């Protein structure tokens, strides 16, 4: 198509054709003029609904990597958007995690530049083709890209249906989340060929709703909650109270949905056993002897911890069945203990 209007300020424009525009902006200009601009005037910034959610752990890794080697950013500083003139919609097609990185860098006054590449496409359907083409070698979106056309249509309709349950899914992907993201939920059932058992969206929705109800009743979630709410983590409680079980990560609902012969199971929260001052002292002495300080032993941490100010971390987490005793505890800094969460010390 031919489109000669300039989408953003001409002073940033470095490449221009009827179907493509390229801009060179500082990180701050990009955030203020593209990402955070008010959406009452076109272009209207949007994320495609076939894009996966942000992975917070990946963003944090990127922030650490940038601060360590900022010069490496130059080989990945291109962000790809698309623009549909008929709707004035501007879509983030590739680079959503780098955008989260850039937001953090701007907050911390880092200075660099990005190249904003914008493809001009005829319509929303062409936009999907562009997304598929851009993500053919992308692992994070490979499930959607590799679906056949019929399954892609079901995927989009399912995502639209589940939007009414958005509060019960995690918005961003995290290692230790008690709720799954919608994209990961769909990815798991699509990778299992679950969709191939159905010929229309209504049958899929009906099966998911019936499975959710059966699983909920089989476990007896509400009875457990009413008897002892502390059996559930805070992030699980709204789901349990409202009977939305399919988004919880501490159960095997997806396995059951795919194969109805699977027995429903849920991993309940255990009461946290207190670490006594005498046990904490023994843990310190086992690691450091009579020393008053030492380096936090968790992975590559370089923080110094002190005999009168440190945390005890479980080698095998309580969540995974680890005991609170001297053989399963090591001293560590407070920050590393918080990061460890419910994971094992590996």
N, C-alpha and C positions, 0 to 999 in steps of 0.2 A: 504494500500500500504506500501511497505518498502522503507524508505528513511533514510539513515544513515549519510548523510552529516550534519555538524553543520552549521546552518544559520548565527549565530553571534559568537562573540568571546567565545571560550570554557571556559574562566575563569569566565564567568557570568552564565554558564549553571548549573542548579540545578536539572533538570529532563529531561530524554531523552528516547524516544521509537521510533519505526519506523514511528509512525503516530502523535507524539506529542513532543514538546520541550518547556522547561520552563526556563526562565532566570531571574536573580535577578540583577537589575541595579539601580544606583542612578538616581534621577530625571534628573540631568545634563547629565549623560551618555545616558539616554534614548532619550533625545531631540537631542543631538549632534550626536549620533551613529545610531539612528534608524529613527527619524523623519526628521532631517535636513541634513542627509547624501546626497551626490550628487547621482542623479538618473541615472548616465551614466553606472553604474555597478550594477549587480543584488545583492540583490533582489530589484525589482522595487516597491516602496511603492504606493499603490492606495487606494482610497475610493470606495467601491462598488456603482454602480449607483442606487441601490435600498435603499441606506442609506439616511436618512433625513438630511437636512442642520443643521448647528450649530445654536442653540438658544442662542443669546448673553446674554439675561437676565438670563437664567439659568446658564451660565458660571460665570457671575458676582455674582450671589447668592452663587455659589460653592466657589468662591474666598473668599468672606466674611466669609462663614462657616469654611473654612480651617483655616483662620487666627485666628478665634475665638477658634476653637477646633482642632488643627492639629493632635491630637492623634486619632481622629475619622477616619482619612484617612486610617488607617491600615486595616479596614474591607472592604474597596472598592479600594484597590490598585492593583487589578488584571485587566490587559488589555488583551483582546482577539483578536488575529490576526489569519489569515490563510495564508498558503503558498502553491502555486501550482507549483510544480517542473518543469512541462513541459513548463510553460511560465515564470517562475522565478518571478511571481507576488506575492507581499506580501500585503494582504488586512487588513485594519482596520475594524474589525467586530463588536467590542463592546468596548466603552470607548472613543468615539470621543470628548465628552464634558470634560472628565477628562484630555484628552491630551491638550486641550486649557487651562485648569486650570494649568496643569504642566508647560506649556510654561510661564505662568505668574509667577509661583512660582520660576522658574529658573532665570527669569529676576530680581526677587527681592531677589535672593540668599537664598531661603529656601532650606533646606536639608532634604531629605527623600528618601525612596526606593519604587520601584514598581516591581511587578511580571509580566513579559511579557509571556503570554501563546500563543503558536503558534501551531495550528492544521495543519497537513500536509494532503492535500486533492488531489484526483486524477485529478480533472479537474474543470473548471469553473462552470459546472452544479452542481457538488457536493458542491461547494462553496455556491450556493444559498440555498441548503438544510441545510447547517450548519448555515447560517444566519437566516433562518426560525426557526430553532430549538433554537438558542440562544435568539431569540426575541419573543418567544411565550408568555412570561409574560411581555413584554416591551410595554408600552402604546404608546411611540413615533413612533414605527414602526408597530403597530398592524394592521393598515389598509392594508398595503402591505401583511403582513404575512397571514392575514385571507382571502385574495382573492383566488378564484379558479385558477387553472393553466392557463385557457384561459385568464382570466382577468389580471393575472400577466404578461402574454406575452404582452397584450395590454398596460399595465402600462409601461413596459420597452421600447416598441416601441414609445409610446407617449413621454416618457422622452427623448429618442433619437431625436425625431422630434423637441421638444421644445428647444433642445440645441442651435439651430440657433438663438433663441430669448433670450439667456442667459442674455444679457445686460439689458433686460427689466424686469427680475425677481430679487428680492432681493437675495443675496448670502447667507445671514445669517438671521435667524428669530429674529425679534425684535417686541416688543409690539406696538410701535408707527410708524411702517413702512408704507409708502404710496404705497409700492409694495409688493405683496405676494411672498413667495418663491415657486419654482416650486413644491417641495414636498407637500407643503400645498395646492397648487392649485389642484394637482392630488388627494390628500386625500379627499378634499371636493367633487369633482365630483364622486369619487369612493364610498364614503360613501352614496351618494344619489342613487346608482345603475344606474347612467347615462350610464355606459358602457354596461349594459344589453340590451340597445336599438339598439345595433349594432352587426354586425357579422364580421366586419373587420376594420382594422386600418384606411384605406383610407376614409371610411364613417365618422369615428369619426373626423378625421382631417378636412374633408370638412365641417362638421357641425360646428366645432369650428371657422373655418375661416369665414364662412358665417355669423355666429352669431356675431363675432367680427365686421365685416363690417356693419351689420345692426345696431348694438348697437352704433357704432361710428357715423354713419350717423343720427341716431335718436336723439342723444344728440347734435350733431353738434360740436364736440370737436374742430376741426380745426378753425371753424368760431369764437368760443369763444376765442380760443388762439390768433388768429390774431387780434381780437378786444381788448383783455386785457389779456396778459400773466400772470398777477398777480392773476388771478382767480385760478391758479394751483400752487401747491407746486413745489419747484425746482426738487424734485425726480420724479415728474409726467411728467415734461415737455418733455423729450425725447420720452416717450411713446406716448404722445398726438401728437407731431409733426410727428411721424412716424406711427400713426394709430394703435398702439398696445395697445388695451384697456383691454384685458383679464387679465393683471397682476396687474391692479390698485385696491387698497383696498377701495377707496372712492366711488366706484360704486357698483351696484348689478349685475355685469355681470354674475357671477357664478349662481346666482338664476335664471337669465334669460336663461342661457344656459341649465339648468336642466328643466325649465318650461317656454316655450315660451309665455305663457299667462301673465307672469310677466312684468310689465311696466318698461323699462330701466330708471334708475335714477343715478345722480351723485351729490355728495356733494362737492360743490365748496369752495375754500378757501375764507374766509371773510377778508376784509381789517382790519388789527389789529388796534384797537382803542387805542390811546395814553393815558397813566395814568398821569394826571397832577400832579404837585408838591403839589398842595393844597389837591387833593384827596388822594395822597400818605400819606400826613401828617395826614389826618383824619383817614385813615386805621390804622396807627401806634397808634394814640391816643385811638382808639376804643379797640385795643388789649392790649396796655401797659400803657395807661394813660400818665403821665409825665415822666416815666422812660426813661433813656438814652440808655438802652440795655435790652435784654431779650433773652430767649432760643427760637430757631426756633421751631414753633409749629407743624411742619409737621411730623406726625407719631412719630418715636422714635429718631429723629435727636437731637443731643446734642450740636450743634453749637450755639455760641452766636452771635446774630445780634445786630447791633447798629443803633441808630436813624438816623445817617447820611450815613449808608451803608447797604442797604437791598433791597430785591425784593418784589414785590407784586404778589401773586399767585391767580389765579381764583379758586373759590370753584367748580363751574361748568365751565369747560373750554370754551373759546370762540368757539373752534371747535365744541363743543356740544351745542352751543346756549346760553352760559352764558353771562351776561351783565358785562360791566366794570363800576361797581358802588360799593359803600361802603358795600352794603349787600352781595356782591359776591366776595370780596377781603379780603385776610389776608396777613400779613407780613410773609416773610420766607427768608431763606438764598439763595444765588445765586445758589448754587449746587442743592438744592432741587427743585428750580423752573425749572432748566434745565432738571432734571430727570422727572418732572411732565409732561412736553411736552404738548400734546393735551389731556391728560387724566383728568378726574375730580379728585378733591381732596377728597379722600375717606379714 
